[in-house]
Amino acid sequence: MSHPPRSFSTELAVIGSGIAGLAATIFAVNRHLATALVGHSGALAYTTGYLDLLGRLEGSSEAVADPWQALEQLRQTQPGHPLSRIAPADIRLAFDEFTGFLGASGFAYSRAAAHNVSALTPAGTLKPTLCLPATMAAGPRAYVEKAPCVIVGFEGLKGFSAAEVVANLGARWPDLSARRIAFPDMARGEVYAEVMARSLEVPATREKLAVALKGVAGQAQVIGLPAILGMHRPDRVHADLEQRTGLTLFEIPTMPPSVPGVRLREWLEQTLPGKGVTLIPQHKVTALNLAPDGATLDLRDGFGPIRIQAQAVILATGRFLSGGLQAHPDAIREPLLDLPVTQPAGRADWYRERYTDLRGHPIHRAGIETDAASRPLGRDGRPCSHRLFAAGALLAHQDWIRSRSGAGIAIATAYQAVLAAESALRGASARSRGFA
């Protein structure tokens, strides 16, 4: 027996729950737009918590120290890159608004500064990033100061090795050492970062860990840990552990899926509905039909079909991993609307001969084209709808993996898309009242 679809109406529908979709929803909430967020948020669990703006320029193996200066070079060499089409002042505003919103919810971030910081990876390498969680901020500072530091690993924890961090970073950080301890009440068998993080929300567990950390600190005043400092209020867990130990603590992301990404995913699901967002997580839109006054989204969950009537839509569906693009034997396609995809001429041109080629691979620059108002272009080169916008990795002319610019593209283009959607919605509202 078929049931009629449950129906929702909203001003703005955001399709995709990665960083771009999350950022677009935050920007929309701040502008008092009634918003529905739809899509799988699983990809968030694979993020490190670091927010990169621009970490490498094309053809270079050197890390970018000043991303704002690098943006000027990007405009000269890649004018079609999404970050080249947005004013640096707007990019900074987008980062500040995004991190400020998270900070107000207990996920404090450093602000966008003039230079990148060298953030630690689980392998003990360094990556340039612009903003990072407050729970991780002491790590780059300790590295710059070469402060005596102990990296602490845990028996049974996979995806993080304190010894590996020290082996790869020790030559540049002489007073760096590794210790391995048992996590409180988890002395046997394999342990999991997510379980550890949830257990540290209990004060008694924090006290036991504090005792263990003080026991291995030696003369060091700085301790590096895998990212396990709580799930829902990491700032509070971090501050409490520092108080109990009298030490400076910082987190290092583990191999994905990692706690910082799971934090964001659970924060999205638990916090945004309280901000008025209609949230339909873990379900993909199966059909998107455009109309002059908006769009209709169709999807299905365990209770049957769902239909959303939206006055405007932002596509933040990502690339291949998230399903925003699909690779077929003959071509790359955008599945929801069959939007034209800028891509290499043929499949033989998708990859270069050498996997490590500094130029990257052409397939990683595939995506859809948009106009200056973030509206996807149809096959005639014109916007396919004045109520449809796009943001994030779906956009063409960028290799976010190689350029270390994934969060920057996601946040900046989401900001631009929401401003454009707001203008379209408010303009339509004014016209309907006879004010314009």
N, C-alpha and C positions, 0 to 999 in steps of 0.2 A: 504494500500500500504506500503510495507516494504522498508526501506531505507538502503543503505549500511552503515556500521558503520563508524563513524568518527575515524580516526586513528592517534595515536601519537607514536613517538619513543623516548626512553629515555635510559640513562645508568642505572639508578636505579629507581625502583618503590617501594614506601613505602605504605603498605596496613595497614591502621589504623591511626586515627588522634587524639589519646589520647596523654598522656605525652610521651610515648615511640615513637610513630610515629612522634610527633613534634620534639623530641630530635634527632631522626635519621635524619630527614630532615635538621635540623640546622647543624648537624655534616657533612652531605653530602654537603651542600652549602659551608661550610667552606673549603671543600676539592675540590671544583670546579667540583663536579659530577653533570651532568644533571639529575635532579630528578623530579619525579612525585609523588605527595601525594594524596592518594585516601582514602576515608572513612568518616564515620560520625564523626563529631567533637563535638557532643552533650555532650559526657561524660566529656569534659573539663569543662563544666559549673558546674559540681559537685565537682570540686576541690576547695581547700581553698586558694591556692596560696602558702601554705607551701610546702617545699621540704624536705621530710623526707629521711634519709639514713637508720638508724636502730634505732628504739625506744624501742623495747622490745625483749628479748631473749625467746626462747620457754620454756614454763613451769614456767615463772616468771611473777609476777604482778608488778615488780619494773621497773620504767623507766630507760632507759640507759642514763647515763651521757656522757660517752666517746664512741661514735659509732665506732671509729677506733680500740679501744681495744676490743669492743664487736665483731667486725669482726673477730678477732683472735679466740675468743671463738666459733664463728659460724663455722669457718673452722674446728675446732676440733670436734664439735658435729654434724654438718650438712655439710659435704664436698660436697654434691650434690646441695646445695643451690646456685642459680645464683650468689649471691654476694661473695660466697666462691671461685668461679672460676675466679675471676677478681682481679688483683693486686690492693691493696689499692691506690698506686700511680696513676693508671689509673682511678680509681673511682674519686679521687680528681680532676684529669685533666678533666674528663667528667663534673663534677659539675661546675668547673670554666669556661669551655667553654660554657656550656649551659647558665649559669647565665650571663656571659659576653655578650653573643649575645643578650639576652633580655635587659640587661642594656643599650646597645648601641641604643636600640629602644625606650627608655623611660620607661622601666620597671626595674629599678635598684633593685638588690638583694644583700643581705649580702653574703660574700664569705664563702666557706666551712671552718669552723674553727676546732679547736681541740676538742671541746665539743658541745653537743647539747644545744639548748636554750629552755626554757620553754615558749612555745607559748600559747596564750589565745584562747580558743574555744568560740563559741557563748553561751555555757551553763555556762561559768565561770569556767571551768576546765582547766587543763594545759596539754599540750602534748609536748613530746620531738621532736624537728625538727632540721635539720642542717642549712638550708638556708631559709630566708623569705624575702618578698618584703620590700624595704626600707620604704614604707608607714606603715609597721607594726612593724618595728624594735624597736621603742621606748617603746612599751608595755612590752616586756620581760625585758628591762633595768629598767623601772620604777618598775616592780615587784621585781626584785632583790634588788633595792635600797630602796624599800618600800616608794617611793616618794608619797606625797599627790596627789591624782588623782581623777578625776570625770569621770565616765562612762556616756555618754550621749546617751539616746535613743530618739526615735521620735514617736509622736502620729500617730497611724494608720499603723506603720510598724510592720509586722509580721516576725517571724523568728529571732528576736533579742530583748532581754529584758535586759536593763541596770540593773534593780533591780535583775534579776536572776544572772547576772554576779557577782554583789556585794554580794548577799546572799551566793553564793558558794565559793567565793574567799576572802570574807571579813575577815575571821578568820586568814588568813595568810597575809593579807594586811590591817592593821588597818586603814590607812588613805585613804581608798577607799570609795567613795560615788556614788550615782546614781542620775541623773536628767533626766527629760523627757521634751522635747520641741517640738514645731511644726516646721516642715521643711518650709523654705520660700516659700510662695505662694501655699502651699499644706496643708492648715489648716483643711480641712474637709475630712472625709472618709479615706479609706485605701490608703496607699502610698506604693510604690515599690522601692526597693533598686536600681534596674537598671535605673529607671526613675530619681531618685535622683542623681545618679552618672552622668548621661548625663546632667542634669540641672546644675551641679556644674562645667561644662566646660564653663559656661557663667560667666564672672567676676562679673556681678551685683548680681547673686545668691550667689556667694562666699562672697561678701561683706555683704549681709544680714545674711548669716549663721555666719560669723565672729562676727557680733554684738551680735547675740544670744548666741554664745559660750562664749564670754567674760562676758555676763550677768549671766551665771551659774557657771563660773569657781571658783568664790570665791577666797580663798587663794591658790588654787592649780595652779600649772604651767603645769600640764600634763592633757590632755583630751583624753579619749578613745572613739572612734566612731565606729558604724558599718561600714563595708567596702563599702563606697559610694564616695570616693574621686576621681571622674572622671573615664571615661571609656577608653579613648585612650592615655592620657598622665597623668597618675596618679601622677608621680613624680612632674610634674609642678603644678598640682592642690594642691597637698600636701604642697609644698614649699610656694605657694602663700597664702594659708590659714594660715600657720604658721606665715608668715610675717604680715598678716592683724590682727591676734589675739595677736601676741607676746607670743604664747603658744606653747608647744610641743604637737603635735598631733600624734595619732597612730590609725590604723584601726584594727578591730577585724572581722574575717569572720562571715557572717550570716549563717543561715541554708541554705543548698544547695537547688536549684541552686543559687550561689552567684556571686557577681560582680567580684571578682578576677578570677574566672573561665571563666566568660563571656568575661572578658578582654583578656584572653589568646586565646579564640576561635576567637574573632574578630581580634585580632592581627595576628593570623595565616592566616585568610582569606584576610586581607588587606595588609600584609607586605610580605609574602612569594612569591607571584607572582612577586613582584618587585625585588626579589632576583633571578629570573629566574626559579622558581619552577612552574611546571605544576600542578595546583591545581584543583582537582575535588572533592569538598566537598559534604557531605550529601548524598552520593550514595555509595552503597556497591558493591564490586566485586562479580559477580555472578558465574564466572568461572575463574580458574587459570590453565593454561596448561603449563607444563614445557617442555623445549627442551634443547639439549646439549649446545646451545649458549645463553640461556636466558629463557624467559617466555612470554606468552601472557595473558593479563588480559582483561576480558570482563565485561562490566557493561552497565547500561542504565540510561539516564536521561530523562527529559521531551521532549527532541528533538530527542530521538532515541538511538540506540546502540552506544557504544564507545568501541574502542579496543586500548589497549596500548601494544606496543612491548617494552620489557625491557630486558636489558642485565643481570640484577641482580634484585632480589626482597628481600625485608625485610618484613617478617610477623610481624606486631605489632598489632594484632587484638584483644588482650585482652582475657578476659575469658567470663563468661556467660552473663553479662550485655551488653557487646559490641558485642557478637555473635562470638567471637573467638573459644569458645567451646559451645557445645550444650548438654544438659542433656536429654537423652532418657530413657524410662522405663528400658532398659536393660543395658545401658552403657553411658559413656560420649564420645562424638565424636568431632573431628575437621572437620568442614564442607567443607572447600575449597579443600583440597587435601586428606582428609581421612587419615591424619597422625596418627600414633599410639599414644594414650594418656595414659600416666602413671596415674593409678587411682586405687581406692580400688577394691578388688576382686569382690564385689557385691554391689548392691544398699543399702542393709542393713548395709553396712559398711561406708556409706557416712558420717553419723553424729554420734557423741557420745551421750550418754543418756542425759547429762546435757548441756544445751545451753552455759553456762558460763565456761565450762571446760577449764582450763588454757592451755591444750595441743592443743586447737583448734579442728577443724573438718577435717577429712581426705580429704573430697571433695575439701577443699580450698587449697590443695597441688597438685591437679591434673594439668596436663599440658603435653606439648610435651618435648621430650628429644633433646638435641643438642650436637654436638661434641665441641672440644676446639675452633673451628673456627666459632661457632654460627650457624652451619648448622643443620637443623632438621634431625633427624634420621628416616629411614624407618623401616619396620618390620624386615628387616634383620640386623638391628643394624648399617647400613652404611648410610652416607649422601644420601638423596634421590636426591639431585642435588648439584653440586658445585657452582651454582649460586643462591641458595636459603638460606636465613638467617632468624633468628628469634630473637625477643627481647620483653621484657616487661612481663606482667602478664600471657601471654600464656605459659611461661616456667614452668616446673614442679619443685617440691620439695621446694615450698615456699608458705607461708601464709602471703601475704603482708599486709592484713588488721590487723591481730593480732600482727605482728612484727613491724608495723608502718614503713614499708620499701618500700611502693609502688613507690614513686618517685625515690628512690635510685635504685631499680631494673630496672625501666623504663630507667633512664638516663644512668646508667652504662652499661646495656646490649645493649642499642642502640649504645653507643659509640663503644663497642666491635664489634657489628655487622657491623657498617659502616666501621671500619678499615679492617675487614675481606673482606667486599664487595669491598672496594677500592683496596685491594691487588689482589683479583680475577680479577677485571676489568682491572687494570693497567698491571697485568701479562699477561692477554689475549691480551691486546693491544700490549705489547712488543713482544709477540710471533708472532702475526700477521705481525709485521714489521721485523721479523727475528732477533730480539735483544736477544732473550732468547730461 
